[in-house]
Amino acid sequence: MVSTLKGRNEKGKFRNKHLSLKVKVRRLIPCAFADTVLDLFAGDGEMYRYCWSGAGRGVTCDMEDNCVERAVRERPDTWTVLKVNVERGLRARMLEKQVFSIIDVDCYGSPWKFVKALFSCRRGLADPFYLVMTDSYMVNRNISREDLALGFRKPG
């Protein structure tokens, strides 16, 4: 059954909104074979295909079976694909010893709880280091208790 809900794909999931703008911003970041990327949400794999496939190593995560399966198929053996609740994994200090040169937080809602969890422990970062985020809470109105504690409010 095809969903007719605005902004969702045939399975009812949010589409990757503003893809061309997100790709343009990410392509400003130099990504070379020597880089190690942390792509926190594998999703449909578009950020990997358009932006991060030039990196020699990387880690990506997702909770959805189809996203994880696609990531395993598309990424080389030098990438690690994890099926994990990203926020819980970061709070449990997942990957805390791994040094990344690029971290991409492209979630469907607000990225701030993930960034907070990501940097809640000492983390080695490459030099140079790039952090890129998509903050779509205004579009999706997906504000958590953590976002409210950080001072974010629902629009309207």
C-alpha positions as CSV (number, residue, x, y, z in Angstrom):
1,M,0.0,0.0,0.0
2,V,1.4,3.4,-1.0
3,S,1.2,6.1,1.7
4,T,-0.2,9.4,0.7
5,L,1.1,11.2,3.8
6,K,3.1,14.3,2.9
7,G,6.8,13.9,3.2
8,R,6.8,10.1,3.5
9,N,7.8,7.3,1.2
10,E,5.8,4.2,0.2
11,K,6.6,2.5,3.5
12,G,5.5,5.5,5.6
13,K,9.0,6.6,6.5
14,F,10.1,10.3,6.1
15,R,11.8,11.0,2.8
16,N,15.2,12.5,2.8
17,K,14.0,16.1,2.7
18,H,16.2,18.7,1.1
19,L,18.6,16.1,-0.3
20,S,20.3,18.5,-2.8
21,L,21.0,21.1,-0.2
22,K,22.3,18.6,2.4
23,V,24.6,17.1,-0.3
24,K,25.9,20.6,-1.3
25,V,26.8,21.4,2.3
26,R,28.5,18.1,2.9
27,R,30.5,18.4,-0.3
28,L,32.2,21.5,1.1
29,I,34.0,19.1,3.4
30,P,37.0,17.5,1.8
31,C,36.6,13.7,2.1
32,A,39.6,11.6,1.1
33,F,40.7,8.0,1.4
34,A,42.6,8.8,4.5
35,D,39.4,10.0,6.3
36,T,37.4,8.0,8.8
37,V,33.7,8.9,8.8
38,L,31.0,8.4,11.4
39,D,27.7,8.5,9.6
40,L,25.3,8.1,12.5
41,F,22.2,7.2,10.5
42,A,22.6,5.0,7.4
43,G,19.1,5.7,6.2
44,D,18.7,5.1,2.5
45,G,22.4,5.5,2.0
46,E,22.2,8.7,0.0
47,M,24.8,10.6,2.1
48,Y,27.2,7.7,1.7
49,R,26.7,7.5,-2.0
50,Y,26.9,11.3,-2.7
51,C,29.4,12.4,0.0
52,W,31.2,9.8,2.1
53,S,32.0,6.9,-0.4
54,G,35.5,8.4,-0.9
55,A,36.5,7.8,2.7
56,G,38.8,4.8,3.3
57,R,37.1,3.8,6.6
58,G,33.8,4.5,8.4
59,V,31.1,3.5,10.7
60,T,27.4,3.8,10.1
61,C,24.4,2.9,12.3
62,D,20.7,2.4,12.0
63,M,17.9,0.5,13.7
64,E,15.9,-0.4,10.6
65,D,16.6,-3.8,9.1
66,N,16.3,-2.6,5.5
67,C,18.7,0.3,6.1
68,V,21.2,-1.9,7.8
69,E,21.0,-4.5,5.0
70,R,21.4,-1.8,2.3
71,A,24.4,-0.4,4.2
72,V,26.1,-3.8,4.4
73,R,25.6,-4.3,0.7
74,E,26.8,-0.8,-0.4
75,R,29.8,-0.2,1.8
76,P,33.2,-1.8,1.5
77,D,34.7,-4.1,4.1
78,T,36.6,-1.2,5.6
79,W,33.3,0.2,6.9
80,T,31.5,-1.1,10.0
81,V,27.7,-1.3,9.9
82,L,25.9,-1.5,13.3
83,K,22.3,-2.2,14.0
84,V,21.9,-0.1,17.2
85,N,19.8,2.5,18.8
86,V,22.2,5.4,18.2
87,E,21.4,7.5,21.2
88,R,21.7,4.5,23.6
89,G,24.9,3.4,21.9
90,L,26.5,6.8,22.2
91,R,25.4,7.1,25.9
92,A,27.1,3.7,26.5
93,R,30.2,5.2,25.0
94,M,30.1,3.2,21.8
95,L,33.1,4.0,19.6
96,E,34.6,6.3,22.2
97,K,38.2,5.2,21.4
98,Q,37.7,5.5,17.6
99,V,39.1,8.7,16.0
100,F,37.0,10.3,13.3
101,S,37.8,13.0,10.9
102,I,34.1,13.5,9.8
103,I,31.0,13.0,11.9
104,D,27.6,13.3,10.1
105,V,24.5,13.5,12.2
106,D,21.6,13.4,9.7
107,C,18.6,12.3,11.7
108,Y,14.9,12.8,11.0
109,G,14.4,15.2,13.9
110,S,16.7,17.2,16.2
111,P,20.4,16.2,16.2
112,W,21.2,17.8,19.6
113,K,20.5,14.8,21.8
114,F,22.9,12.7,19.6
115,V,25.6,15.4,19.6
116,K,25.3,15.7,23.4
117,A,25.6,11.9,23.8
118,L,28.5,11.8,21.3
119,F,30.6,14.3,23.2
120,S,29.6,13.3,26.7
121,C,32.9,11.5,27.0
122,R,36.4,12.3,26.0
123,R,36.7,11.7,22.3
124,G,39.8,11.8,20.1
125,L,39.3,13.8,16.9
126,A,41.4,14.0,13.8
127,D,43.0,17.3,12.7
128,P,41.2,18.6,10.8
129,F,37.8,17.5,12.1
130,Y,34.4,18.2,10.6
131,L,31.0,17.9,12.2
132,V,28.0,18.2,10.0
133,M,24.4,18.1,11.2
134,T,20.9,18.3,9.8
135,D,18.6,20.0,12.2
136,S,15.1,19.2,10.9
137,Y,13.2,19.6,14.1
138,M,11.4,22.6,12.6
139,V,10.0,20.4,9.8
140,N,9.3,17.2,11.8
141,R,8.6,18.7,15.2
142,N,10.4,15.8,16.8
143,I,11.5,17.5,20.0
144,S,12.6,15.3,22.9
145,R,12.9,16.1,26.6
146,E,16.6,16.6,26.1
147,D,16.0,19.2,23.4
148,L,13.6,21.1,25.7
149,A,16.2,21.0,28.4
150,L,18.7,22.5,26.0
151,G,16.3,25.4,25.3
152,F,14.7,24.3,22.1
153,R,11.0,24.9,21.7
154,K,8.4,23.7,19.3
155,P,7.6,26.2,16.6
156,G,4.3,28.0,16.7
